[in-house]
Amino acid sequence: MSEQEIKQLLDKLSQVSVEIAKVIVGQQNVIEELLISILAGGHCLLEGVPGLAKTLMVSSLGKSLALDFKRVQFTPDLMPSDIIGTEILETDHDSGERFFKFQQGPVFTHILLADEINRTPPKTQAALLEAMQERCVSYAGTSYELPKPFFVLATQNPVEQAGTYPLPEAQLDRFLMFIRVSYPNEQQEIEILQRTTGNIDSEISAILSAEELIALQGLVRSVTVSAPLLSYAARLVRATRPKATQLANNASDANTQSEFDCESVREHVRWGAGPRAGQALILCAKARALMSGRYAMNLADLQFVAPAVLRHRILVNFQAEAVNISPDNIIEQLLQQVPVPTSPLQST
């Protein structure tokens, strides 16, 4: 791919943010994290209280990409077959013979919006596991490939709210990023009121095609990363694990004794992030670098994506919950305390 073609693709990527901003006021960091997740080829989970336009944000992203988009409203009575599909009995009009035919569910799309995913029981939540990890669906002994690219963009309400079922840790780990959507500031809220109570009707144009998005994903993996940054990412992920757990699982690893030991992790974390978190850190940091027009990632890229990559992969204990210490607090401390390599780090 020529440099001119790459520039055109990056210009289109920037235009996607402009299109989303036609209907979404503020939330620039959230939109950036969504695009990072898409570029890195991973699924994304958005959490926020009702009324913060999470669904509108995802549907606007779907409209700005020339991809198939489907939405499933997760409810307590939703069944796995409502997502992946089911077999139906059909009759051959020529021979009169009856046979079963697989009727594809809404998961057979490029972008699946799983709206309020934690409003449905774990049995139905688990129906997405194979699709998210393997990009295929198995039914009655037959495997069906999903379209490429394929993304699950899920929204959820805080688990403290009534009628929610916390997602299992195994499924949370399948999400590349866990993005928190916060309240708008006063000026943004005034603009929201002005836009939504008047006659303003903004049309979103489709900017990127499936082929162009796949090409951008290939470019993400071509972004270079220095050895010190790779080491830093690994140390950051390993620092989320309580030292006692590491020693129990790596008794033969002499290097474990000298690894960074954070007091807050030791006292408040039950389980830390696994190797998949390190992969996600590097991919997301590369995607952010590419979005900035750079072909080498730097420390700022890693530290920007770290909260969204790690917060759903750190399980705090009851003691932490009692004193109101969250995974975000742990991550903030680690970003401040884990030693940062000095060279070569600053890529331009």
Order of alpha helices (4+ residues) and beta strands (2+ residues): alpha-alpha-beta-alpha-beta-beta-alpha-beta-beta-beta-alpha-alpha-beta-beta-beta-alpha-beta-alpha-beta-alpha-alpha-alpha-alpha-beta-alpha-alpha-beta-alpha-alpha
